[in-house]
Amino acid sequence: MLRRIVRALFSIYIVATVVFFLLRLLPGNPVEVYIGKLTSNGTPYREAAAQAASLYTFDPNEPLWKQYLDYLWGVAHLDFGKTLAHVSVMGNIGQHLPWTIFSVGGALVISVAVGLLLGMAMAYRRGGILDNLSSAIGSTLYAIPNYLLALLVVAIGSTQLGLFDIADVRGTHTDGVEIGFNATFFGDAVYHAALPMLIYFLTTVGTWALIMKASTVQTLEEDFVMVARARGLGGRRIGSMYVGRNAVLPLVAQIATQAGFVVGGAIFVEYIFNYDGIGGTLYAAINSRDYSLVQGILLIITIVVILANLLADLTYGLLDPRIRTAGKR
């Protein structure tokens, strides 16, 4: 565990450094981007430069090495600075992150649960209608990018069929609905998150089903399953205690990694539905060259993914006793 923690800290440092320099390789800094927007609307350059200087604390003439050291010092103290709007980066992330966890995280839980159950059913009924139909649909949906499926849902469901009004379902909640722990707010939040969650579910459930099917088929051929059948154990007990538990092992790391990336959300899906999550926030921050906010979001994603992988290692030990005892030999 100590080696893993050191490796995790080193990975965070590498990602932090790469993000810092990649952002500064993008054409234009925050001040130049803001000046470009003003001048494109007819504002004289000197006036636009004066407004940018009074608005932003970012100094484009500051040496890069000093920016880098200040940045690392802030990261070491979990201080990601302030956004271009002079708002705390952590406060901004805390404002938008819960919406992404609610939509993407909820869809991930449903997708994994349905995918694992469907994959086991496909493995037990190989070559049947359920197997062939689910494999075809799952492979097709997996090949479609989630943002493209979102556009198709909007174009067909709203524009062509009129099943819903896109202006009505966009956003995270209806104006006038007070945010709080009550049934009214929860129902409204589910209503607005339904379409993004549907997109996430459709584009991922097929993957989990196909992986679980392959893992279950391999597990069914193991000797311990044959021994369990020879002992006369029931099919349901064999499926849950022997087959399912061992078939899910190869998926633990992938599930943990995907759970980590929940923090990143789905940038273009949130943009299409105007969903005020962390993905849409990252998209806007990149466009405005908001270095502090982009760095903060990407580092939070990195930290969560690394912690999720550590959790996956511990989960392996719980599911497979051989891993727990391997280090004692």
C-alpha positions in Angstrom: 0.0 0.0 0.0 2.9 2.4 0.7 4.4 1.7 -2.7 1.0 2.3 -4.3 0.5 5.6 -2.4 3.9 6.8 -3.5 3.2 5.8 -7.1 -0.2 7.6 -6.9 1.5 10.8 -5.6 4.1 10.6 -8.4 1.3 10.1 -11.0 -0.6 13.2 -9.7 2.7 15.2 -10.0 3.2 14.1 -13.5 -0.3 14.9 -14.6 -0.2 18.3 -12.9 3.0 19.1 -14.7 1.7 17.9 -18.1 -1.5 19.8 -17.7 0.3 23.0 -16.7 2.5 23.1 -19.8 -0.1 21.8 -22.3 -2.5 24.6 -21.4 0.2 27.1 -22.0 0.9 25.6 -25.4 -2.6 26.5 -26.5 -2.8 29.6 -28.7 -3.7 32.6 -26.7 -3.7 33.3 -23.0 -6.8 34.4 -21.0 -6.0 38.1 -21.5 -5.5 37.7 -25.3 -8.7 35.6 -25.6 -10.7 38.3 -23.7 -9.2 41.1 -25.8 -10.0 39.2 -29.0 -13.7 38.9 -27.9 -13.9 42.6 -27.2 -12.2 43.7 -30.4 -14.4 41.4 -32.5 -17.4 43.4 -31.2 -15.9 46.7 -32.2 -14.1 47.7 -29.0 -10.8 49.5 -29.7 -7.7 47.5 -28.8 -6.4 49.8 -26.2 -9.7 50.0 -24.4 -10.1 46.2 -24.6 -6.5 45.8 -23.2 -7.3 48.2 -20.3 -10.5 46.3 -19.4 -8.7 43.0 -19.5 -5.9 44.3 -17.2 -8.4 45.6 -14.7 -10.5 42.4 -14.8 -7.9 39.6 -14.7 -5.1 39.0 -12.2 -3.2 36.8 -14.7 0.0 38.4 -15.8 1.1 37.0 -19.2 4.5 38.5 -18.8 5.3 36.6 -15.6 8.2 34.1 -16.1 7.0 30.6 -16.8 9.1 29.0 -14.2 7.6 31.3 -11.5 4.1 30.4 -12.7 5.0 26.7 -12.4 6.5 27.0 -8.9 3.5 29.0 -7.7 1.2 26.4 -9.2 2.9 23.4 -7.6 2.9 25.2 -4.2 -0.8 25.7 -4.5 -1.4 22.1 -5.6 0.6 20.9 -2.6 -1.7 22.8 -0.3 -4.9 21.8 -2.3 -5.2 25.4 -3.3 -6.0 25.6 -7.0 -6.4 29.4 -7.0 -9.2 31.5 -8.4 -11.0 31.5 -11.7 -10.9 34.4 -14.1 -14.2 35.5 -12.5 -12.3 35.8 -9.1 -14.2 32.8 -7.7 -12.5 30.0 -5.8 -11.7 27.1 -8.1 -12.7 24.6 -5.4 -15.9 26.5 -4.8 -16.7 26.5 -8.5 -16.0 22.7 -8.8 -18.2 22.1 -5.7 -21.0 24.0 -7.3 -21.1 22.0 -10.5 -19.7 18.6 -9.5 -22.9 17.3 -7.7 -24.9 17.6 -10.9 -22.5 15.5 -12.8 -22.3 12.9 -10.0 -26.1 12.7 -10.0 -26.5 12.3 -13.7 -23.4 10.4 -14.9 -23.0 8.5 -11.6 -26.6 7.4 -11.5 -26.5 6.3 -15.1 -23.2 4.4 -14.4 -24.8 2.4 -11.5 -27.8 1.5 -13.6 -25.7 0.6 -16.6 -23.3 -1.6 -14.7 -26.1 -3.4 -12.9 -28.2 -4.0 -16.0 -25.1 -4.9 -18.1 -23.8 -7.5 -15.6 -27.1 -9.2 -15.3 -27.7 -9.1 -19.0 -24.2 -10.4 -19.7 -24.7 -13.4 -17.5 -28.0 -14.2 -19.1 -26.4 -14.0 -22.6 -23.6 -16.4 -21.4 -26.1 -18.9 -20.1 -28.2 -18.7 -23.4 -25.3 -18.5 -25.9 -26.5 -18.6 -29.5 -30.1 -17.8 -28.6 -32.3 -14.8 -29.5 -31.4 -12.9 -26.4 -27.7 -13.4 -27.0 -27.7 -12.4 -30.7 -30.1 -9.5 -30.3 -28.3 -8.0 -27.3 -24.9 -8.4 -28.9 -26.0 -6.7 -32.1 -27.7 -3.8 -30.2 -24.9 -3.4 -27.7 -22.2 -3.3 -30.3 -24.1 -0.8 -32.4 -24.8 1.6 -29.4 -21.1 1.2 -28.3 -19.9 2.4 -31.7 -22.0 5.6 -31.6 -20.4 8.5 -29.7 -22.5 9.7 -26.9 -22.7 13.3 -28.2 -23.9 12.0 -31.6 -26.6 9.9 -30.0 -27.6 13.0 -28.0 -27.9 15.0 -31.2 -30.0 12.2 -32.7 -32.3 12.1 -29.7 -32.8 15.8 -29.9 -33.3 15.9 -33.6 -35.7 12.9 -33.8 -37.4 13.0 -30.4 -37.9 16.7 -30.1 -37.8 18.1 -33.6 -39.4 15.3 -35.7 -41.7 13.4 -33.3 -42.3 16.2 -30.8 -42.0 13.8 -27.8 -40.5 16.5 -25.6 -39.7 20.2 -25.8 -35.9 20.6 -25.7 -36.2 24.0 -24.2 -38.2 22.6 -21.3 -35.8 19.7 -20.4 -32.5 21.6 -20.8 -30.6 22.7 -17.7 -30.4 21.1 -14.3 -33.6 22.3 -12.7 -36.6 24.5 -13.5 -36.3 28.1 -12.7 -38.2 28.9 -9.5 -37.7 25.4 -8.0 -35.8 25.8 -4.8 -32.8 23.5 -4.3 -33.2 21.4 -1.2 -33.8 17.9 0.1 -37.4 17.5 -0.8 -39.6 15.5 -3.2 -40.3 18.5 -5.5 -36.7 19.3 -6.1 -35.7 15.7 -6.5 -38.4 15.0 -9.1 -37.5 18.1 -11.0 -33.8 17.2 -11.0 -34.6 13.6 -12.2 -36.8 15.1 -15.0 -34.0 17.3 -16.3 -31.3 14.6 -15.9 -33.4 11.9 -17.6 -32.2 12.5 -21.2 -28.4 12.8 -20.3 -28.7 9.7 -18.1 -30.5 7.8 -21.0 -27.6 8.8 -23.3 -25.0 7.6 -20.8 -26.9 4.3 -20.2 -27.4 3.4 -23.9 -23.8 4.1 -24.9 -22.3 2.0 -22.0 -24.7 -0.8 -21.1 -23.8 -2.9 -24.2 -20.1 -2.7 -23.3 -20.7 -4.1 -19.8 -23.0 -6.8 -21.1 -20.5 -8.0 -23.7 -17.5 -8.0 -21.3 -19.5 -9.8 -18.6 -20.7 -12.4 -21.2 -17.1 -13.2 -22.2 -16.0 -13.4 -18.6 -18.9 -15.6 -17.6 -18.4 -18.0 -20.5 -14.8 -18.4 -19.5 -15.7 -18.9 -15.9 -18.3 -21.6 -16.8 -15.5 -23.7 -18.2 -13.5 -23.6 -15.0 -13.0 -26.8 -13.0 -14.5 -25.5 -9.8 -17.8 -24.9 -11.6 -17.9 -28.5 -12.8 -17.1 -29.7 -9.2 -19.9 -27.6 -7.8 -22.3 -29.2 -10.3 -21.0 -32.6 -9.5 -21.8 -31.9 -5.8 -25.4 -31.3 -6.7 -25.5 -27.6 -5.9 -28.5 -25.7 -7.3 -28.0 -23.6 -10.5 -28.9 -20.4 -8.7 -26.3 -20.9 -6.0 -23.7 -21.8 -8.6 -24.5 -18.8 -10.6 -24.3 -16.3 -7.7 -21.6 -17.8 -5.5 -19.3 -19.4 -8.0 -19.9 -18.0 -11.5 -21.0 -14.5 -10.9 -18.5 -13.7 -8.2 -15.5 -14.9 -10.3 -16.8 -13.5 -13.6 -17.0 -10.0 -12.2 -13.3 -10.0 -11.1 -11.9 -8.8 -14.5 -14.5 -6.0 -14.5 -13.6 -4.5 -11.1 -10.8 -2.4 -12.3 -12.8 -1.1 -15.3 -15.8 -0.3 -13.2 -13.6 1.6 -10.7 -11.8 3.5 -13.4 -15.2 4.5 -15.0 -16.4 5.5 -11.6 -13.4 7.8 -11.3 -14.1 9.4 -14.7 -17.6 10.2 -13.5 -16.1 13.4 -12.1 -15.2 14.5 -15.6 -18.7 14.0 -16.8 -19.5 14.1 -20.5 -18.5 17.4 -21.9 -20.5 17.5 -25.2 -23.6 15.8 -23.8 -23.8 18.4 -21.0 -23.2 21.1 -23.5 -26.0 19.9 -25.8 -28.5 19.7 -23.0 -27.1 22.8 -21.3 -26.6 20.7 -18.2 -24.7 22.7 -15.6 -22.2 19.9 -14.7 -18.5 19.7 -14.4 -18.1 18.7 -18.1 -19.8 21.8 -19.4 -17.7 23.9 -17.0 -14.5 22.3 -18.3 -15.5 23.0 -21.9 -16.2 26.7 -21.1 -13.0 27.0 -19.1 -10.9 25.7 -22.0 -12.5 28.1 -24.4 -11.8 31.0 -22.1 -8.3 29.7 -21.3 -9.2 29.8 -17.6 -5.9 28.0 -16.6 -6.7 27.7 -12.9 -10.2 26.2 -13.4 -9.0 23.7 -16.1 -6.0 22.7 -14.0 -8.3 22.2 -10.9 -10.9 20.1 -12.8 -8.3 17.9 -14.5 -6.4 17.3 -11.2 -9.6 16.4 -9.4 -10.4 13.9 -12.1 -6.9 12.5 -11.8 -7.1 12.2 -8.0 -10.5 10.5 -8.1 -9.4 8.0 -10.8 -6.2 7.1 -8.8 -8.3 6.7 -5.6 -10.8 4.5 -7.5 -8.0 2.3 -8.7 -6.7 1.9 -5.1 -10.2 1.0 -4.1 -10.3 -1.6 -6.9 -7.1 -3.2 -5.5 -8.8 -3.5 -2.1 -12.0 -4.9 -3.7 -10.0 -7.5 -5.5 -8.8 -8.8 -2.2 -12.3 -9.0 -0.8 -13.6 -10.9 -3.9 -10.6 -13.2 -4.3 -9.0 -14.6 -1.1 -6.0 -15.7 -3.2 -4.9 -12.1 -3.6 -5.3 -11.4 0.2 -2.9 -14.3 1.0 -0.5 -13.9 -1.8 1.6 -11.4 0.1 1.9 -13.7 3.2 3.7 -16.5 1.4 
